[in-house]
């Protein structure tokens, strides 16, 4: 195989959760090394702890390196990391532990160094405990906020997508209390997030003319203002702006219960929701074991499984690795889709296509976002 295979960084997440388990189970299939060169940012002792029970036949071959620059193909490469109290730390599956959180953060920071240096361009992140990971060295609510602060193509602007095959959903607002959602919504925010979604569908998923559904906030889409005016004053005008000023095929606002109940998501390329649970509850009901979290709007590729630390089953050996494996596959697919898209828009005939078909490139995205500010 070629030595030019994609290098993908992997952070296993909280050592007391199921992250190490799903990573090891995925790497047990050696054929996956034909698709990429994995660089695992992990503590070797913790890796060995889980590998002993999950890989008794010693299927996974690995070696230690200092950075992804030294990574070799056809083998698992491990960049050693350590957290608080490294020598005295003991894995305790299922336990929420501040020290364990520091190991998760150390892995992420090590991967960031290689991302900054350009040694890797893709990262697949295992689940962390947002509470135990949150401290002075990591003052973020999660992976998405951390990576957005460092790798957003446009400063501090990104969008969380949940992906399962052709089913894609995204929330306008992320990790904020539900009571703050109405005041957080604005025409500009919805337009900004939908532009990011449209660009991701084109560049990252290879969809030429995306069709995007936008959901309402209130029951029955507000009933003409009787149950709330956000649809009239915010969401509706945002959809008009997207269609008239940005030539984005956005439709709605749809009442969420009828939309999900009638499987209308199957008629669109993606669904833009107003808040976290409006997107993730129906998505996880349908795709809990196979879905992938993808962060769009970054100049790197970042994916993760769509589950958390799963402390309740950590250490039992029963965690399903399908979502993590799919996250790895999606990272590879997005990387190649971006290569193809970027090559296409560098074509000298691009302006003709843009004028006729409204295709957009990265510089167009920058202009659109600036127009909204």
N, C-alpha and C positions, 0 to 999 in steps of 0.2 A: 504494500500500500504506500501511497505518497506520504512524504513527511509534511505536506502542506495541508493536512486535515485541520478543520477548525479546532482551535483550542477553546475549551469551555470551562470556566471556573465554576466550582461547586462548593457551596457553603452548607454544611449539614444542619445548622441551626442549633437549637437547645439540646445539649447532650443527655438531658433527662427526658426528652420527648422521643418521638418516633423518627426524627430526622436521619440519624445515623443508620437506623434499620432500613428505611426505604432507599437510601443511597446505596448501601451494600447490596441489598436485594436486586437493585437495578444493575449494578456492576457485575453481578454474578453471571449475567449473560455476556460472554466475551465478544459476541458479534457486534455489540454496541460500540466496541472500539474501532470497528470498521468505518464508523460514521464521524467520529470526532476523537480528539485527544483530551481526556479529562484531567483537570487539575483540581484536586480536592484540598481545600484549605481547612485543615483539621488537626486536632491533637492526636498524635500517633497512639498514645496509650488508650485514649477513648475509642479510637478506631479499632484497635486490637481487641479491646473489651467486647465490642459488639461482633466483630468478625469471628471471634473464637466460636460463638454459638451459631452464627448465621452461615458461616463458610467453613464447616469442619473439614472439607476436602481440599481446602487451600486453593480454591479456583482462582481467586483474585490475586494477581501478581502486581506488586507495587514497589515503588522506590521513593526515597525522600529527595526533594530538591529545594533550592532556596527561593526560586521564583519561577513563574510560568515560562520565562525565557529559556530555561533549561529543560522544559518538558520534552519527553520522548513519546513517539506514537506507539500504539499497540500495548500500552501498559498504563496502569493507574499511577499518576504522579501526585504526591502529597507534599504540600508546603506546610511544614509544622507550625502550629499556633498554640498559644497557651493563654489561660485566663488567670483569675485571682486564685492564689494559693495552689498553684499548679502541682507542686509535689505532694500536697496533702489532699487534693481533690479526689473524691470518690463518686463514681457514677451512682445515682440513686433514681432509677427510672420511675417516672410518675410524680416526682417531687419538684415543686416550684422553688428554685434556689437562686439567690442573687449571684453566687459564684458561677453557677451553670450559665446564667445569663451573660456573664463576662466572657465565657468561652465562646458563646455564640457571636458576640460582638467582635471578639478578636479575629474570628474567621472572616467576618465581613470586612473588617478594616484591612486585613491582609489581601483579600481579593481586590479591594479598592486600589491598593497600591499597584497591583498588576494591571488593573483597568486604566489607571492614570498613565502608566508607562506604555500602554498600547500592546502589552504582551498577550492580553485576552480582550475580546470584544463582546463576549457573551458571558452571562452569569446565571446560574440556576440556584436559587436560594431555598434552603430547607426552613421549616417553621421555627420561629422564635416565640418566646413568651414576652409579649410587649411590656409587661410590668417588670420582670426581672432583668430585661435587657436595658431598660431605661435608666440611665444615670449620666453623670457629667460628661463622660466620653462619648455618650450616645444619646443626646437629648431629642430623640425623635420618637414618633408614635409607632413606627414600624419601618420595614424595608423600603416601602414606596416613598415615604417622605425623605428618608436618608438618601436614596439613590437619585431622587428628583433634585435634591439640593446640590448634588455634585455633577449630575450628568444630563440634566434637562437641555434639550436643544434650544429652547427658549426659557429664560430664567424662571425657575420654580413653577413650570407648567408641565403637567403630565396627566395621564388618564389611566385608571386601572380597568383593564378588560378581563373578563372571565370568558374562557374559550373552551368549547368542547366540540370538536369537529367544525361544522359550519354554524354552530350556535355561539353567538358572541353578544355579551351584555356588558354595559358599563354604567357606573353611577356618576352623576354630576358632582355630588358631595360624597366624601369618603368617611373618615373616622371622626365624626362629630356627633354629639348627642342629638337625638331625633327632634327635640324641641327647638333646636337652633336651625334646622333645615330651612323652614320658610324664609327666615330673615337672611339666610346665606344665598338663596337663589336670586339671580338677576338675569336680565336679558343677555348682558355681556358674558356672564359665566357660562350660560347654556350654549351660547354661540361659540365661545372659546373651546369648550369641551367637545362639542360636535365637530368642530374643525379638526381637532386632534383625532377624533374617532374616524372621520372621513379619510384623513391622511393615513392613518394606520391601516385602514381597510385597503387602501390603494397600494401603499408602499410595502407594508408588512405581510399582507394576505393576498396580494395580487388581484384584487377585485377592481375592475375597470370603472364601473359606474355604480358605486354603493347606494343601496336603498336603506335608509335609516328610519326606524320608528322611534318616536319620542313619547314617553309616558307622562300622564298627568300626575299632579301631586295629590289632589283631593279625591275623595270617593266620587264615582260617577263623573269624573273630570270636572268637578265643581258645580254641575247642574246650572250652567249659565250664571254663575256667581252666587247661587243660593248656598252652596257648601264651601265656598272659598273663591277668591278672585285671582289666585296665582295663574290659572290657565288663561284668563282674559288679559291680565296685565303684564305677565312675564313670559310664560311658556309659549303662548300663541304668537306674540310679537317676535320672539326668538326664532320660531320656525319660519315666519315670513322673512326675517332678515337672512336666515341661512339660504332660503330658496332664491330670494330676489337679488341679494348682494353677493352671495358666494357660490351660487349655482350648485348648492348641495341638496341632494334629493332627500329632504327630511320631511316626515309626515307625522301628524298627530295634532294635539295631544290625545292619546288613547287612554281610556279608563283602564287601570291596571288589572282589575279583577277579570273583566271581559277579555282583555288582551291575552293574559296568561291562560285563562280558562278555555279559550278557543284556539290555543296554540298558534296565535297570530305571529309569534316570533319566527315561525318557519317560513313566513312569506317575505321576511326582510333579511338583509345581510347582517344587521346588528340592531340592538335595542338600547337606547339611552334612557336611563332611569334617573329619578330625581334624588334618591338617597340609597345608601348602602344596602339595607335589607330588602328594599323594593327590587333590587337586581339580584342579590345573592340567595335569597330564600328560594324563589322559583328555580333559579339555576342549579342550586345544590340538590333540590328535590329530584331533579332529572339527571344530574351529572356528578353526584357527590364523589364517586370513586375514580372518575376519569377527567374531571375538569382541571384547567390550568389557569393560573393568574399571570397575566402579561401586562407589563407597564409600558404603555406607549408614550411617545414624546421624548424619549431619551436617545442620546447618541450612542448608546450601547444597547444590547439585547438583554432584557431581564425577564425571566419566567420563574414560576414557583408552583408547587402543588397547591391545590385549592383547599387544603385542610390545615389545621393548626398542629400544635404539639401533641395532641391526643394523649395527654397524661394518663387517661383511664386505661389505655392498653399498652402504654410504653413498657418495653422490656418483656412483653409476652411473646414476641415473635409472630404476632398475628396481623401486624400492620400491612395494609395493601399498598404496594409500591406503584400501582398503575398510574396514579396522578403524577407522581414524580417522574416516571419514565416518559409520560406524555409531555411534561414540562421540558424535558431534555430534547425530545423530538421537535417540539414547537420552536425552541430556541434555534435549532439547526435550520428548520424550514424558514423562519423569519430572516435569519442571516442571509440565506440564499435568495429569498424574495427581495430583500433590500438591494443586494448586488444587482439583480436583474432590473429592478426599477431604476436604480441610479444610473445604470448603463443606458437604459432606454431614454431617460430625460437628458442625457448628455448628447444624444443624437442631434445633429444640426437641423433636422426637420422638426425638432420639438416645438418651436413656436407655432408652426402651422397646426400641429395637433392641439396645442393649448388653445389657440383661437377658436378651433372648431369644436373640440370635445371637452374643453375646460379641464384637461388634466393639469395637475399641479405638482410642483417640485418643492424642495425644502425652502428655497428662497421665497416662493409664493406663500408658504405657510407662515414664514416670518412676517411678511407684509400683512397677511390677514390678521395675525395676532396683534400687531402694532396698531392696526386700524381700529381694533376693538378696545384699545386702552385709552 
